[in-house]
Amino acid sequence: MKIGILGTGHIGKTLVRRLSAAGHDVKVANSRGPETIGADVLEHGGRAVTAAEAVANVDVVILSIPLNRLAGIAPLIASVPAETVVIDTSNYYPARDSRIDAIEAGQVESLWVAEQLGRPVVKAWNSIGSDSFAKKARAPGSPDRIALPVAGNSERERKVGMALVDDTGFDAFDAGTLAESWRQQPGAPCYGTDLTREQMASALAAAERARLPKRRDLAVAAFMERLGDGTTNPDAEYGVRLSRALYM
């Protein structure tokens, strides 16, 4: 499959590595230019290109950039054919993204993103922490394989997203339409908790929409309290333990 990825943050880098290693033809771009993308990101055959080149002549575009920057790339996404699947990995964090009134008023994050881009999206890879995503891929059938929810209004597009999630080393779980994707937003029981497929259905069902923002903000505050001088910072698993304690 031909895939264009926008963004080389922690999630974006792992997506490039995993999907190119799985045999996909992967192009990747960031806001600083192709010359700034390291060889380690491209080690399995990914190609560094400009943003316009990344979204041209591909089957899938994956957006791995902060939510508050998505509206700015809408003109670029407008050039992408309707049959191209657009997958968004972003989450809303007010301290980083600035306040977005529509989301604060209760609009589902993915629906807000779709409005900004002027087209439907698939929501995937947003529910896992970057360290878990980089280190916890497992072969299909492994008992500890982590499951990731995938939401989208088109069954065809949702299945494409699910197939790619599987290619990155995780069990894809059909989470239904974008209107239901709030169940995988920050603060939900499946967010950052590294659950298996057997645990995912009950976690999605247990989500309480009104409680998500408070739980999200509590987790951010607790994590920030643990940050120190470089010797007292929380370990990689602290985020998983914290999410389980606050969200489940």
N, C-alpha and C positions, 0 to 999 in steps of 0.2 A: 504494500500500500504506500502511496506517496503522501507524506505528512510534512506539514510546515508548522514549526513551533515558534511562537513569539514569547521571548523571555528566557533569561538564563539565571534566574534565582535558583535556590536549592531544589525546588520541585522541577523547574524547567531543565536543569542540568541532568537530573536523574532520568527524566523522560527521554531526553536525547540519547543518553547512553543505553537505556533499556530497550527502547523501540528500534534503534539502529542495530543493536545486538540481536534482536528478534528477527532481523531480516528486512525491515521496512526501509524505504528510501526516505531519509529524514533530512530536512533543511531546517536551520535554526537561525534566528536573528534576535538582536537586542537593540536597545536604544542608543548604544555607543558605537556600533559598527562592527562588522564581521572580524576585523583585525583584533578585537578585544576578547574574542571567544577562545578560551584555552584549548590546547591540544588534548587535554584529558577529557574534555567534554565530547570531543570528536573521535575518540579512540576506536569506536566500533563502526565508523563509517559515516557519521553525521557530517553535514557540510555547513559551514558558516556562510551566510549570505545577508543581503539587506532585507529589511522588513517587506518591501514590495516583492522581492524575489521569493521570500518564504511562503507567501500566500498564493503565488501564481502556479497554476497547473498542478494542484494537489487534490487528493481525495478528502483530506482532513486538515483542518487548522486547529491547533491547540493554543489557547491563550493562557499563559502562565505569568501574568503580570498583576500588580496590585489592582484591586477593584476600582480604586479612584482614578486609574489611568485608562480604563476600558473605553470610556466615552471618547477619549482622544483618538483612538484608533478606529472609530466607527467609519470614517471615510475610506480607510484602507480595506476594512471588511466589506464595505459596500461593493467593492470590485470583485468579490469572491462569488462564483456561480451559486445559484440556489441549491444545487444538488450536493455541494460541498458541505461536509459535516463540520460544524464549529463547536469545539468543546472548551468549556471554561473551567478553570481550576481555582478561581478566586474565592475569598471570604471577606466579609465586612468586619473590620475592626475600627471603630470610630477614632481611636487615638492615632491610628496610622492614616486612615483614609479621609479624615475630617467627617463631620456630621453630614449624613445624607438624609434629608427630611423624610423622603418617601419610605425608606427602609426603617427609620425610627418610628414611623407611623404604622409599620406592620407589613409593608410590601415584602414579599419573598425576594431574597437577594437575587436569585437566578432570573426572576421575572423582570426585576429592575435592569439587570445586565442585558437581557433580551431587548428591552425597550431602548436602551442606549445604543445598541448595535443595530437595531432595526431588523432583527431576524432572530429566529429561535436558536437556542443553544442546547447542548447537552452538558450536564453538570457531572464532573468526575474528578477523582484524585484530590478533591478539596477536603476530604474528611480524615486524612492521614498526616501526621507530622513529618517533616522533611527527613528527620533522622531515621524514623521507622521506614519511610519510603525508600531511602537509600540502602538500608541494611537488612530489611526483613523480607525480601522477596523469597518465595518458596516455589518449588515445583508443584504442578497440579496434583491434587490428592494428598498433599502433606497435611497431617492433622492440625498443625499450628499455622496453616496458611491464613493470612489476614484477608478479610472481605472488605470491599469498598463499594458503597452504593453508587449507582449510576442513574440519573434522572433525565428525562427528556420527553417532549410531547410526541415526537415521531418514533414509532417502534423501530423503523429501519435505522434511524440515527442512534437510537439508544443501543441497539444491538452492535453497531459499529463501535461505540464507546465501550461497551462491555467486552468486546473481543480484544480491544487494545489494552484495557485494564488487565485482562488475563495475560496478555503478552508481556506486561511489566512485572509479573510475578505475584499477582494477587487475585483472589476470587472476586469476580464481578457479581454484584447483587442488583437485580432489577428493582429500582426504587420508585418506578412509576413516572408520573408527569412532573413538569417543572413546578406546578402549583403545590406539589407535595414535597418539593426539595428542601423546604424549611426543616424537614426532619433530619437533614444531614448538615445543617448550619452549625457554627460554633455555639456551644452550650447544649447540644443534643447528645443523648446517650451514645451515639455511634461516632461522635466527633473526637478524634485523637485517642480513642480507647483501645484500638488494635483488636477488634473482635473477629471471631471466625464466622463463616457462613451460618453455622448453626445458631449463633447468638444474634445475628444481624436483624432478623425479622422482628424479634421481640423488642430489640433496642429501638428500631424505627417506630414501632407501634407505641412504645412508652414515651416518646417525645412529647413534651408539653410546651406548646408554642409560646405562651405568655412568659414562661420562665427562662427562655433561652438567653435574652440579653443580660439579665442579672447574673446568670451562671457564667456566661462568657466573661463578663467584666470581673467577676470574682476570681476566675482563673488567671486572668491577666495580672490582677493586683497581687495575687499570691506568687505568681512566677517572678514578677518584678521585685518583690520583697527578698527573694532568694538570690538575686544577682548581686555579686560583690566585686572583689578586686581581681578576679581571675583565678583565685585559689578557692573561693567559696561558691562558685557558680554551680547550679544544679546539674546533675549528670543527665545524659540523654533520656534516660527512662523516667526522670522526674515528671516530665510533661504528661506521659501516659498515666502514671500513678495519680497525678493531680486531676486529670480529666476524669478518670474512673471515680475518684472520690467525690467530685463535684457534680458530675453529669449523670451518673448511673444510680 
